[in-house]
Amino acid sequence: MAMANKLCIVSGANSGIGRVIATELAQMQARVIMACRSEERTLPVVKDIKELTGNQNVEYWPLDLASLASVRSFAKRVGESPVGVDVLVSNAGIMNGKRELTADGFETNWQVNALAPFLLARLLLPSLSKAATTSGGSSPSRLVYVGSMLDKKGDLSDLDTVADPKRRFDASNREKFSPFDTYGTAKLAATLLHTELARQAQAEHPGVCINVVSPGVVNTHLFQHMLPPWAKFMTGPIRFFLSFVMISPFEGAKTPLAVATSPEEQYLVTGKYFRNLHQMDRQDTIPIDDVALATKLWETCDAMAPP
């Protein structure tokens, strides 16, 4: 779709594929809101994107997914805008190698990758619907959640352990803590939640396309939180090595960008999963169409972070 003057929000936009997506949207002359936690790290990127694209409608808005209050504050600010949101790319994420709780009392991987993005999506749905209504149905709004292939390592067999951070995510108990499994569980949950959100939104918000994408195995800063303190100085060499086995952020951004902006019919859908620019049937590896499980998970997250 024509992106000039469209309002686009990209979370985690100051590095990796988020930065690439924000830059490409700015190149299309969209109005871009870079929703990030760190002002210090984001403002220089805003300046770079403005200089590179010539588009001055690029802004930094604070958003910290480790704080549910920050999510609500951000959504309130968006909701007060007279225009709707045309595109939301929910890209921000973390893989924390340590078992830590947020100020809200939830394990960090869980909140940042699943709980907070789901809350943000629900809170911004009216703004997405507003933009779709303004277009008269000619241009649906897009909500793109950036998932991960590691969702296949997720385990949602016991939702009680997901709901109770003191049982599953006790910061004082480091036994059997696996960052990959915890991250995978969060990504799996978020995939199911956004798919269920797409299903439920069709009646009340038919002009909003909600989809999940896997960018592939991308060489970004995501894994640096896994490094022990003594290895932090090796981040550069490690990322150089990973560049031979992972794809670049530019390659990783292609699918989420297409799902967020392309007028092609294959992207004008909702509740689907994309990888390598194509829809994928994930039912063989994850229960993406399990409505009963998604409904229970929805209720669990609703109790944790009601909109």
N, C-alpha and C positions, 0 to 999 in steps of 0.2 A: 504494500500500500504506500501511497505518497506520504512521506514522513515529515515534510516541512511543517514546522510549528506544532507538531504533535507533542504532547507532554509525555515524556518517558522517564521512568524511574529505574535505576539500576543499583541494587545493593551490592556492597563489596566491589565498588567500581574503581578503586584506586590502584589495583594491581591485577595481574593475571588476565583471565578471560573477561572479567568484569570491566577492566580498563579498555580492552579491545572493543567490547560491545558499546561502551559509552562513547568511545572515539568514533566508531562507525555511525552511531546514531547522530552524533554531532555533525559528522560529514554529510549526513542526509538532511541537515538543517532542522533537526528536531530540537525541541527544548528538552535538555537533559538535566535531571536531578541525580547527582551522585550521592547516594545514601550510604554513608560510611561512619565508622566509629571514631576515627582519628582525624581531627581537623588539620593537625600538623602534617600528616602524610597525604592528605587529600587535596589541600589547596594548591600545592605545586603541580599536581596532576591536572587540576582544573585549568590552571594557567597554560600548561603545555597543550592541552586539548584545544583551548581557545586559539592559541597561536597556530597550531597545526591545521585546524579546520576553518578558521576565520569565523566560526560561530561563537558569538558572545553569550548565547543563551544556555550556558552551562553553569550549574550551581552546585555548591556543597550544602547538603542538609544533614545534620547529625542523626545517626541511627546506630544504636548499640543493641544487637540482638541478645546480648547477655543480660539485658535489662528490659523486663516487660513494660516498665514505666516509660522507657525510651521509645519502645515500639508504639505504645498508645499515644505518646506525645507527637511522634512523627505522623501517625495516621490522622490525628486531630488537625495538625497543620495542613496536611494534604486536603482533608475534607473541607477546610475553610476556604480553599481556593475556588474561585468562580468557575473554573474549567475542570473537566474530568480528566482522568488518567487514561491515556491511550495504550500505554505499554508499561507493564511492571515485569522486570526481569529480576527474579528473586535468586540472586547468585551468591550472596555472602555465605560463608561457611567456615568451619574450623575442624581440624582433627587434633584434639588435645591429647598428648601422650600421658598426661597425669590425670588422676581421678580428682576432680575439683568440682565444687558446687558454685553456682552463681549466687548473687545476692537474693535471688528469688527462691533459692533452695533446691534447684535442679542441677543435675550433672551438666557440665558445660557443653559437651558434644550434643546432648539431647536437646537442650534449650536452643542453642544457636542454629542447629541444623534442621530441627523439626518443629518444636513447640512455638518459637517466636515467628518463624516464617509463616506458619499456618495462621497464627493470630494476625499477622500483618495482612495476609491475603484476605482474611474475612473482614477486617476493618476497612480495607481499601476497595472491596467489591462494589460498594455503592458509587465510588468515584470512577471506577472502571465502567460501570453500567451507565453513568452519566455521560461519559464520552461517547459510548456506543449509541446512546439515544440522540445525542447532538448530531451525530453523523447521519441520522435517519436510516440506520441499518445498512448503509453502504460500506461502512468500514468498522468491523467488529474490533473491540478492544482485546488486548492479548495479555494474559498472565502466564509467564513462563517460569516454572520452578526448575532450577538447575540441579538435577539429581546426580547419581553416581552409580557406576557398575558395582561398587562395593555393597549396594543394597542387598545383593544376594547373600551376603554374610549376616544380614540382619535376622533377628529372632523376636517375633511377636507372639510366641506361643503362650506366654503368660503375661497378660496385660496388667495384672496386679503389680508385677515387679516394675513395670514401666511407670505406673501411676504413683508408686511409693518410692521416692528417692532414697529413703533411709534403708530400704531393703536391697534395691538393685544398685543404687548409686551412692553408697555410703562412703564419704570421702576419707573416713578413718580406716576403712577396710580395703586394702589393696590386693587381696587375694583374687585371683582369676580375672583381674581387670585387663581387658584387651581393647586398646584404642580402635583397632580395625573393626572388631565386632560391635563396639559401642557406636562408632561412627556409622557402620552399616545398618544397625538397628534404627538409628535416627533417620538416615536417608530412606530406608524402607518405609518407615512410618510416614515421613513427609510425602513420599510418592503416593501412598494409599490415601492420605488425607487430601491431597490436591486433586486426585482422581475423583474422590467422593465429593469434594467441593464442586467440581465440574458437573457431576451428575445432579447434585441438588440445585445448582444455580441455573440450570437450563430453563426452569419454569419462570422464575422471577427475574433472571438476568440473562435472557437468551442472546444478547449481543456481545457476551464476553466469552472468549475462547480461553480455556484453562488447560495447559498441557505441561508435561514433564519431559525434560530432555536429559540425555547423558552426553556430556561433552567428550567423553573418552578419557584416556589416561593422560592428563595434562601436566606438563612440567611447570608447576606454580609454587607459591610459598606455602601451600596447604600443609605439606608434610614437615615443614621446618619445626613445628611444635612437637614433633615426635623425637627430635634430637635431644640427647642428654646435654647438660650444660657444657661439658668439656668438648663437645663436638660442634658447638655453635660457630666457632671460627672456621669450620670446614663447610659451611653452607654453600659457599661459592663453588668449590670443587665438586661437592655432591650434586649440585644442580647441573653443573657441566656434564657430569657423568650421566645423569638422568635424561639429559637432552638427547642421548642416543637411543633411549628406550621409551621415551614418552613423546607425545606430540606437543607442538608449541601452543601457547595461548591463542595465537592467530587461527590455527587449525581448530582448536577447541571451541572457539567462539562462533564458528560457522553455523552449527546446527541451532543453538539458541537464538542466534541473530535471525536466521531464516524463519524459525517458528514465530518469532516476535514481529517480523516485518513483512514477510513475503506475501504477495497477493495470490500465489499459486493455490489451487484448490486443495491440494493435499495438506496444507497448513491451516485451512479454514475449518478446523474441526475442534472438538473439545473432549477432554478426558482421555487423551492419547499419550503414548510414550514414544519419543523420537531418539534416534541415534544415527549418526552418519547421514543426516539429512532425510531420513526415511522413518516411517512409523515402524515400530517393533511390537510383536506380540510377546509380552513378558510373562504370560500366564504359566509358561513351562518352568520358569525359574523363580518368580515371585508372585504372590497372590494379588495381582494388581486389580483384578475384577471381583475380588471377594467382598461383596457389599456388606455382608454380616460382620466380618472382621473390621472393615473400615468404619462401620457404624459404631462398633464398640470402642474402637480407637478414638473416634471423634468424641464420644461421650467422655472418655478418659481425659483427653486434652482439654475438653470444654470445662471440666472440673478444675484442671490445673490453671488454665488461663482463659477465662470467659471473655468474650469480646465486649 
